[in-house]
Amino acid sequence: MKRKPDVLVILVAAFGLGVLVTLLLPLAANDTVAAPASALQAGIIIRD
């Protein structure tokens, strides 16, 4: 007979995984995600 894991252990593991993902997410993102790729996307209109 297998013993069922405790609910508290599952909650702590889920919390730890969430913290780990939250800490690693900014490291995985590069600069082009938030920065506009062109002046048109940034809303900058340059008139000659």
Phi and psi in radians as a Rosetta constraint file:
Dihedral C 1 N 2 CA 2 C 2 CIRCULARHARMONIC -1.510 0.35
Dihedral N 2 CA 2 C 2 N 3 CIRCULARHARMONIC 2.490 0.35
Dihedral C 2 N 3 CA 3 C 3 CIRCULARHARMONIC -1.507 0.35
Dihedral N 3 CA 3 C 3 N 4 CIRCULARHARMONIC 2.293 0.35
Dihedral C 3 N 4 CA 4 C 4 CIRCULARHARMONIC -1.254 0.35
Dihedral N 4 CA 4 C 4 N 5 CIRCULARHARMONIC 2.426 0.35
Dihedral C 4 N 5 CA 5 C 5 CIRCULARHARMONIC -1.152 0.35
Dihedral N 5 CA 5 C 5 N 6 CIRCULARHARMONIC 2.567 0.35
Dihedral C 5 N 6 CA 6 C 6 CIRCULARHARMONIC -1.210 0.35
Dihedral N 6 CA 6 C 6 N 7 CIRCULARHARMONIC 2.555 0.35
Dihedral C 6 N 7 CA 7 C 7 CIRCULARHARMONIC -1.132 0.35
Dihedral N 7 CA 7 C 7 N 8 CIRCULARHARMONIC -0.628 0.35
Dihedral C 7 N 8 CA 8 C 8 CIRCULARHARMONIC -1.125 0.35
Dihedral N 8 CA 8 C 8 N 9 CIRCULARHARMONIC -0.670 0.35
Dihedral C 8 N 9 CA 9 C 9 CIRCULARHARMONIC -1.134 0.35
Dihedral N 9 CA 9 C 9 N 10 CIRCULARHARMONIC -0.706 0.35
Dihedral C 9 N 10 CA 10 C 10 CIRCULARHARMONIC -1.136 0.35
Dihedral N 10 CA 10 C 10 N 11 CIRCULARHARMONIC -0.731 0.35
Dihedral C 10 N 11 CA 11 C 11 CIRCULARHARMONIC -1.146 0.35
Dihedral N 11 CA 11 C 11 N 12 CIRCULARHARMONIC -0.723 0.35
Dihedral C 11 N 12 CA 12 C 12 CIRCULARHARMONIC -1.143 0.35
Dihedral N 12 CA 12 C 12 N 13 CIRCULARHARMONIC -0.697 0.35
Dihedral C 12 N 13 CA 13 C 13 CIRCULARHARMONIC -1.147 0.35
Dihedral N 13 CA 13 C 13 N 14 CIRCULARHARMONIC -0.717 0.35
Dihedral C 13 N 14 CA 14 C 14 CIRCULARHARMONIC -1.161 0.35
Dihedral N 14 CA 14 C 14 N 15 CIRCULARHARMONIC -0.685 0.35
Dihedral C 14 N 15 CA 15 C 15 CIRCULARHARMONIC -1.138 0.35
Dihedral N 15 CA 15 C 15 N 16 CIRCULARHARMONIC -0.770 0.35
Dihedral C 15 N 16 CA 16 C 16 CIRCULARHARMONIC -1.103 0.35
Dihedral N 16 CA 16 C 16 N 17 CIRCULARHARMONIC -0.693 0.35
Dihedral C 16 N 17 CA 17 C 17 CIRCULARHARMONIC -1.154 0.35
Dihedral N 17 CA 17 C 17 N 18 CIRCULARHARMONIC -0.688 0.35
Dihedral C 17 N 18 CA 18 C 18 CIRCULARHARMONIC -1.121 0.35
Dihedral N 18 CA 18 C 18 N 19 CIRCULARHARMONIC -0.712 0.35
Dihedral C 18 N 19 CA 19 C 19 CIRCULARHARMONIC -1.135 0.35
Dihedral N 19 CA 19 C 19 N 20 CIRCULARHARMONIC -0.732 0.35
Dihedral C 19 N 20 CA 20 C 20 CIRCULARHARMONIC -1.098 0.35
Dihedral N 20 CA 20 C 20 N 21 CIRCULARHARMONIC -0.775 0.35
Dihedral C 20 N 21 CA 21 C 21 CIRCULARHARMONIC -1.128 0.35
Dihedral N 21 CA 21 C 21 N 22 CIRCULARHARMONIC -0.691 0.35
Dihedral C 21 N 22 CA 22 C 22 CIRCULARHARMONIC -1.127 0.35
Dihedral N 22 CA 22 C 22 N 23 CIRCULARHARMONIC -0.646 0.35
Dihedral C 22 N 23 CA 23 C 23 CIRCULARHARMONIC -1.295 0.35
Dihedral N 23 CA 23 C 23 N 24 CIRCULARHARMONIC -0.585 0.35
Dihedral C 23 N 24 CA 24 C 24 CIRCULARHARMONIC -1.508 0.35
Dihedral N 24 CA 24 C 24 N 25 CIRCULARHARMONIC -0.316 0.35
Dihedral C 24 N 25 CA 25 C 25 CIRCULARHARMONIC -1.103 0.35
Dihedral N 25 CA 25 C 25 N 26 CIRCULARHARMONIC -0.799 0.35
Dihedral C 25 N 26 CA 26 C 26 CIRCULARHARMONIC -1.133 0.35
Dihedral N 26 CA 26 C 26 N 27 CIRCULARHARMONIC -0.469 0.35
Dihedral C 26 N 27 CA 27 C 27 CIRCULARHARMONIC -1.257 0.35
Dihedral N 27 CA 27 C 27 N 28 CIRCULARHARMONIC -0.541 0.35
Dihedral C 27 N 28 CA 28 C 28 CIRCULARHARMONIC -1.414 0.35
Dihedral N 28 CA 28 C 28 N 29 CIRCULARHARMONIC -0.403 0.35
Dihedral C 28 N 29 CA 29 C 29 CIRCULARHARMONIC -1.391 0.35
Dihedral N 29 CA 29 C 29 N 30 CIRCULARHARMONIC 2.435 0.35
Dihedral C 29 N 30 CA 30 C 30 CIRCULARHARMONIC -1.789 0.35
Dihedral N 30 CA 30 C 30 N 31 CIRCULARHARMONIC 3.077 0.35
Dihedral C 30 N 31 CA 31 C 31 CIRCULARHARMONIC -1.208 0.35
Dihedral N 31 CA 31 C 31 N 32 CIRCULARHARMONIC -0.423 0.35
Dihedral C 31 N 32 CA 32 C 32 CIRCULARHARMONIC -1.338 0.35
Dihedral N 32 CA 32 C 32 N 33 CIRCULARHARMONIC -0.166 0.35
Dihedral C 32 N 33 CA 33 C 33 CIRCULARHARMONIC -1.241 0.35
Dihedral N 33 CA 33 C 33 N 34 CIRCULARHARMONIC -0.815 0.35
Dihedral C 33 N 34 CA 34 C 34 CIRCULARHARMONIC -1.629 0.35
Dihedral N 34 CA 34 C 34 N 35 CIRCULARHARMONIC -0.459 0.35
Dihedral C 34 N 35 CA 35 C 35 CIRCULARHARMONIC -1.457 0.35
Dihedral N 35 CA 35 C 35 N 36 CIRCULARHARMONIC 2.405 0.35
Dihedral C 35 N 36 CA 36 C 36 CIRCULARHARMONIC -1.180 0.35
Dihedral N 36 CA 36 C 36 N 37 CIRCULARHARMONIC 2.537 0.35
Dihedral C 36 N 37 CA 37 C 37 CIRCULARHARMONIC -1.384 0.35
Dihedral N 37 CA 37 C 37 N 38 CIRCULARHARMONIC -0.426 0.35
Dihedral C 37 N 38 CA 38 C 38 CIRCULARHARMONIC -2.491 0.35
Dihedral N 38 CA 38 C 38 N 39 CIRCULARHARMONIC 2.970 0.35
Dihedral C 38 N 39 CA 39 C 39 CIRCULARHARMONIC -1.169 0.35
Dihedral N 39 CA 39 C 39 N 40 CIRCULARHARMONIC -0.526 0.35
Dihedral C 39 N 40 CA 40 C 40 CIRCULARHARMONIC -1.159 0.35
Dihedral N 40 CA 40 C 40 N 41 CIRCULARHARMONIC -0.708 0.35
Dihedral C 40 N 41 CA 41 C 41 CIRCULARHARMONIC -1.199 0.35
Dihedral N 41 CA 41 C 41 N 42 CIRCULARHARMONIC -0.539 0.35
Dihedral C 41 N 42 CA 42 C 42 CIRCULARHARMONIC -1.347 0.35
Dihedral N 42 CA 42 C 42 N 43 CIRCULARHARMONIC -0.217 0.35
Dihedral C 42 N 43 CA 43 C 43 CIRCULARHARMONIC 1.490 0.35
Dihedral N 43 CA 43 C 43 N 44 CIRCULARHARMONIC 0.320 0.35
Dihedral C 43 N 44 CA 44 C 44 CIRCULARHARMONIC -1.674 0.35
Dihedral N 44 CA 44 C 44 N 45 CIRCULARHARMONIC 2.123 0.35
Dihedral C 44 N 45 CA 45 C 45 CIRCULARHARMONIC -1.940 0.35
Dihedral N 45 CA 45 C 45 N 46 CIRCULARHARMONIC 2.075 0.35
Dihedral C 45 N 46 CA 46 C 46 CIRCULARHARMONIC -1.849 0.35
Dihedral N 46 CA 46 C 46 N 47 CIRCULARHARMONIC 2.063 0.35
Dihedral C 46 N 47 CA 47 C 47 CIRCULARHARMONIC -1.885 0.35
Dihedral N 47 CA 47 C 47 N 48 CIRCULARHARMONIC 2.365 0.35
